[in-house]
């Protein structure tokens, strides 16, 4: 089974993906966690270009192609082999991010993006996609960390520090309008494919969100075979 977690920046995807894998393993399920971009040697190196702030003027199509190159390598090197071995694969982002960020966010045409996704994934699609949904402004405020509760002057000062830090990425540096388009694109994708997508309110507390994500995933899990060690 292949599960992806999607959502705008600050939705808590990485944390929830980690909690989900831990829950699966505690339930005697074999699971692996993959991240986009990353997960392979190629992905790690390209990630530095994509989310770092050294290259701030990447052409939108170049950006989409770089993400797709990472995805193609991840699918062939990690995801497909894991699925063939019967492992559960949990992805912190997958191909839908390209439609949201490069499509809605950057304004690239959807049709060629979908062709690019098809080539990179070989047609592989998650069995379940969990959308961690929250307003763009809330997600960006969360990424301010301790500045989230400060006044405007304090938040701006903290913003400047984050922009100089290595863990501040280029996508968090985009305007609120960009992230609003990304959020809306995710909601539209979820509405168009309710069989695959489930929306979880990510404005709630971490543990509440984790419980809801687990409930959604648990309901879709295949029955474990004797070799899985599950009951």
C-alpha positions in Angstrom: 0.0 0.0 0.0 1.2 3.5 -0.9 0.1 6.5 1.1 1.1 10.1 0.5 0.7 13.1 2.8 0.2 16.4 1.1 -0.6 19.9 2.1 0.8 23.5 2.1 3.9 24.6 4.0 3.5 24.5 7.7 0.7 21.8 7.7 2.9 19.3 9.6 3.3 16.7 6.9 6.8 15.6 8.0 5.8 15.2 11.6 2.6 13.4 10.8 4.4 11.1 8.3 6.9 10.1 11.0 4.1 9.5 13.6 2.2 7.4 11.1 5.2 5.2 10.3 5.9 4.8 14.1 2.2 3.8 14.6 2.4 1.3 11.7 5.6 -0.3 13.1 4.0 -0.5 16.5 1.2 -2.4 14.9 3.6 -5.0 13.4 3.4 -3.5 9.9 6.5 -3.1 7.8 6.7 0.5 6.6 9.2 2.9 5.2 9.1 6.7 5.0 10.2 8.6 1.9 10.5 12.4 1.3 10.3 14.6 -1.7 12.7 15.8 -2.9 15.2 13.4 -1.4 15.4 9.7 -0.5 18.2 8.9 -2.9 21.7 10.2 -3.5 20.5 12.1 -6.5 17.5 13.5 -4.6 19.7 14.8 -1.7 21.9 16.7 -4.1 19.1 18.1 -6.1 17.2 19.0 -3.0 19.9 21.5 -2.1 19.3 23.3 -5.3 15.5 23.2 -5.1 14.8 24.3 -1.5 18.0 26.2 -0.7 18.2 29.9 -1.2 21.4 29.9 -3.3 19.5 29.6 -6.6 16.5 31.9 -6.2 15.8 32.5 -9.9 15.1 28.9 -11.1 12.9 28.9 -14.2 9.5 27.3 -13.3 9.9 24.5 -15.9 13.5 23.9 -14.8 12.1 23.6 -11.3 9.4 21.1 -12.4 12.0 19.0 -14.3 14.3 18.9 -11.3 11.5 17.7 -9.0 10.5 15.1 -11.6 14.1 13.8 -11.9 14.2 13.3 -8.2 10.8 11.6 -8.3 11.8 9.2 -11.1 14.8 8.1 -9.2 12.9 7.7 -5.9 10.2 5.6 -7.6 12.6 3.3 -9.4 15.2 3.0 -6.6 13.0 3.0 -3.5 9.3 3.1 -3.8 8.6 0.3 -6.4 11.1 -2.1 -4.8 9.5 -1.5 -1.4 6.0 -2.1 -2.7 7.1 -5.3 -4.4 8.5 -6.5 -1.1 5.1 -5.9 0.5 6.1 -2.9 2.5 3.8 0.0 3.3 5.3 3.2 1.7 4.5 6.5 3.4 5.5 9.5 1.3 6.0 13.0 2.7 4.8 14.6 -0.6 4.5 13.0 -4.0 3.4 14.0 -7.5 0.4 16.0 -6.4 2.9 18.6 -5.1 4.0 19.3 -8.6 0.4 20.1 -9.7 -0.1 22.3 -6.6 3.3 24.2 -6.5 4.5 24.3 -10.1 1.0 24.2 -11.6 -1.2 26.4 -9.4 1.6 28.2 -7.6 3.9 28.9 -10.6 1.2 29.0 -13.2 2.5 26.2 -15.4 0.0 24.4 -17.7 -1.5 21.3 -16.2 -1.5 19.1 -19.2 2.3 19.0 -19.8 2.8 18.7 -16.0 0.7 15.6 -15.9 2.7 14.2 -18.8 5.9 14.9 -16.9 4.4 13.2 -13.8 3.4 10.2 -15.8 6.9 9.8 -17.2 8.6 10.3 -13.8 6.3 7.9 -11.9 5.7 5.3 -14.6 2.0 5.7 -13.8 2.5 4.9 -10.1 -0.1 6.7 -7.9 -0.7 6.5 -4.2 -3.6 4.3 -3.0 -4.5 6.9 -0.5 -3.6 10.6 -0.2 -4.2 12.5 3.0 -4.5 16.2 2.6 -3.4 18.1 5.8 -5.5 21.2 5.2 -5.0 24.6 6.8 -5.1 28.3 5.6 -1.9 29.4 4.0 -1.4 32.2 6.5 -1.6 29.8 9.4 1.0 27.5 7.8 3.4 30.3 7.2 2.9 31.7 10.8 3.7 28.2 12.1 6.9 28.3 10.2 7.9 31.4 12.1 8.4 29.1 15.1 8.6 31.0 18.4 7.8 34.2 16.5 4.3 33.0 15.7 2.9 34.6 18.9 4.9 37.8 18.7 3.8 41.2 17.4 4.4 42.2 13.8 7.8 43.7 14.5 9.0 40.6 16.3 7.7 38.3 13.6 9.5 40.4 10.9 12.8 40.3 12.8 12.5 36.5 13.2 11.6 36.2 9.5 14.9 37.9 8.6 16.8 35.5 10.8 15.1 32.5 9.3 15.8 33.7 5.8 19.5 33.6 6.6 19.3 30.2 8.2 20.0 27.0 6.3 16.7 25.4 7.3 14.7 28.2 5.7 13.7 27.1 2.2 12.9 29.0 -0.9 9.2 27.9 -1.0 8.6 29.4 2.5 10.0 32.6 1.1 7.2 33.0 -1.4 4.3 35.4 -1.0 1.1 34.5 0.8 -0.8 34.7 -2.5 1.4 31.9 -3.9 0.7 29.6 -0.9 -3.0 30.5 -1.2 -3.0 29.2 -4.7 -1.2 26.0 -3.6 -3.8 25.5 -0.9 -6.7 26.0 -3.2 -5.2 23.6 -5.8 -4.9 20.9 -3.1 -8.6 21.3 -2.1 -9.7 21.1 -5.7 -7.7 17.9 -6.3 -9.2 16.4 -3.2 -12.7 17.3 -4.2 -12.2 15.8 -7.7 -11.0 12.5 -6.5 -12.7 11.6 -3.2 -11.9 7.9 -3.6 -8.2 8.6 -3.2 -8.1 11.8 -1.2 -9.1 12.3 2.4 -9.0 15.8 4.0 -7.9 16.2 7.6 -8.1 19.6 9.4 -4.5 20.4 10.2 -5.3 23.4 12.4 -6.0 21.0 15.3 -3.4 19.9 17.7 -0.6 17.5 16.6 -2.0 14.5 18.5 -5.5 15.0 17.3 -4.4 15.2 13.7 -2.3 12.1 14.2 -5.2 10.2 15.6 -7.4 11.2 12.6 -4.6 10.3 10.1 -4.2 7.0 11.7 -8.0 6.3 11.6 -8.1 7.1 7.9 -5.1 4.9 7.1 -6.1 2.1 9.4 -9.5 1.8 7.6 -7.7 1.3 4.2 -5.0 -1.1 5.4 -4.9 -4.5 3.8 -5.2 -7.5 6.1 -1.7 -8.6 7.1 -0.5 -11.9 5.8 1.0 -14.5 8.2 4.5 -13.5 7.0 3.9 -9.9 8.1 3.8 -10.9 11.7 0.5 -9.0 12.3 -2.6 -10.3 13.9 
